[in-house]
Amino acid sequence: MLVKLENKGYAAHREKGMKYRYVPRISRDAAKQSAVERLVDVFFGGSISEAVAGMVDAHNDRLTEAELGEIARVIERARGMKPKGHDR
């Protein structure tokens, strides 16, 4: 598994005596971004709205008001960044 990650550029190893020590080659944020993009593409056919709806529906009973508010703020921030008259 670690060799596969190394071959893909996600990890590197350093030899320390008879052992290898593996270290990440990308940041945690970059790894999260890549994982989310892959999740949306693979399981939701690239549809961000279906992915968000699926996550909210799956965890509806555990979402707090604060978390719902944060989701709403992220959506509003995205709306503010979108050029007027641009549907996608």
C-alpha positions in Angstrom: 0.0 0.0 0.0 2.7 2.5 0.9 4.6 1.6 -2.2 1.5 2.5 -4.3 1.2 5.8 -2.5 4.9 6.4 -3.2 4.5 5.6 -6.9 1.6 8.0 -7.1 3.7 10.8 -5.5 1.7 10.9 -2.3 4.5 9.5 0.0 8.2 9.2 0.1 10.5 6.9 2.1 13.7 7.4 3.9 16.0 4.6 4.8 17.0 4.4 8.4 19.2 1.4 8.9 17.3 -1.7 7.9 13.9 0.2 8.0 12.0 2.5 5.7 10.3 5.6 7.2 7.5 6.8 5.0 6.5 10.5 5.0 3.8 12.4 3.2 4.7 14.4 0.1 1.5 16.4 -0.1 -0.2 18.5 2.6 -3.2 17.2 4.6 -5.4 19.9 2.9 -4.3 18.8 -0.5 -5.0 15.2 0.3 -8.5 16.1 1.7 -9.2 18.1 -1.5 -8.1 15.2 -3.7 -10.2 12.7 -1.7 -13.3 14.9 -1.8 -13.0 15.4 -5.6 -12.6 11.7 -6.1 -15.6 10.9 -3.8 -17.8 13.3 -5.7 -16.7 11.9 -9.1 -16.9 8.2 -8.2 -20.0 8.1 -6.0 -22.0 11.1 -7.2 -21.2 11.2 -10.9 -19.5 14.6 -10.4 -22.6 16.2 -8.9 -21.6 18.4 -6.0 -25.3 19.0 -5.1 -26.0 15.3 -4.9 -22.9 14.8 -2.7 -23.8 17.5 -0.3 -27.4 16.3 -0.1 -26.3 12.8 0.4 -24.0 13.7 3.2 -26.6 15.9 4.9 -29.3 13.2 4.5 -27.0 10.5 5.9 -26.1 12.5 9.0 -29.3 14.5 9.4 -29.8 13.1 12.9 -26.3 14.2 14.1 -26.0 17.7 12.5 -26.1 20.5 15.0 -27.5 23.9 14.4 -24.0 25.2 14.3 -23.0 22.8 11.6 -26.1 23.6 9.6 -25.3 27.3 10.0 -21.7 26.6 8.7 -23.0 24.7 5.7 -25.4 27.6 4.9 -22.5 30.1 5.3 -20.3 28.1 2.9 -23.2 28.0 0.3 -23.7 31.8 0.7 -20.0 32.5 0.3 -20.0 30.4 -2.9 -23.0 32.3 -4.2 -21.1 35.6 -3.6 -18.1 34.4 -5.5 -20.1 33.3 -8.5 -20.4 35.8 -11.4 -23.9 37.2 -12.0 -25.8 35.3 -14.7 -23.5 32.3 -14.5 -25.3 29.0 -13.9 -22.4 26.6 -13.5 
